[in-house]
């Protein structure tokens, strides 16, 4: 269930970052404003084709919708840095490869 909250908040964050109203965003991705409103208020999870349409419309991946908003959690970067400091070189290389895949 937590993935739904992450995706839904990611969709809302994306809409606000693009400075779009719910009406304009919904129109751009081919859903009703009511459906978008229900997604943003965590009443419903978006369908797979809705996520696909959002990703195509804004040239992002579904993974981008799962990323937390770093501005809301300023300690996240510090937490990641602390974890990286504890990793050995082999793990750091693997982490670097994962980051390259995500980019």
N, C-alpha and C positions, 0 to 999 in steps of 0.2 A: 504493500500500500504506500510505502514511503516514496517509491519511484513515481507514483502518480502525483504526489505533492511537488516533487522536484520538477517533473515535466510541466505541470500546470503553472508553477511559479516561473519556470523558464520561459514559457509562452508569454506570460504577462510581462515579464522583464524585457523580452524581445520587443513586444508591442510598444512598451513605453520608451525603450531605447530608440526606436524608429519614429517616435513622436506621432504614433497613429492612434486614432480613436478606435474604440471597439468596432464601430461600424466599418471603418476603412480597412482595418486588419482582417475582419471576418470576410469582407468582400474580396480582398486580395487572395485569401487562402480557400475561398469557396465554401464557407460555412455560414450559418445564420449568426446574427449578433447574439441571439439568445443562447445558441450553442457555445459561443466563445465566452459569454458571461458565466455560464455553468461550469466551463472548464476553469476559468480564472478563480471562481469561488469554490473550487474543489468538489463540486457536486458530481461531476462526471469526469472520467478519463477520456482523453481524445482518442478517436479511432486511429488505427495505423495509417489509413490513407490521409487523415487530417494531418498527422505528424509529417508524413511524406510531402504533402502539399506545402506545409510551412517551411520545411527544409528546402524545397525547390524554389519557393518564392523568395527566400532570403539567403539562399546559397550557404546553408549551414548543414551540419549533420545532427542526427537525433542526439548524439552525445553532447552537443553544445547546449541542448535544452536541459540536460541533467546536471550541468555544472552549477555549483552554488554561486550566488552573487558575492564576489569577494568584498565588495563595498559593505555588505551587511555583516560580514565576519572578518574583521580586520586582523584577527589573530590567526587566520588560516595560513597565511604565508609564513608567519613565524613558526607555526606548528610543522609545516612542511620542511622548512629549513632545519629545524631541530632533528627531524627524522632523517633527513639526508646526511646530516653530520654523523649519524650513527651507522650509516650504511658503508659496507666495504666497496672497493673499486668494482668488483664484478656486479654487485647490485646497482651501483650508480650507472654502469654502462647499460644495464637492462632498463633502468628507469629512463635514461636518455633516449633509448630506442622507442620506448612507449610514448614518450613526449613527442618524438618525431612523427610517430604514426598518428597521434592525435592532431597535430598541426595540419 
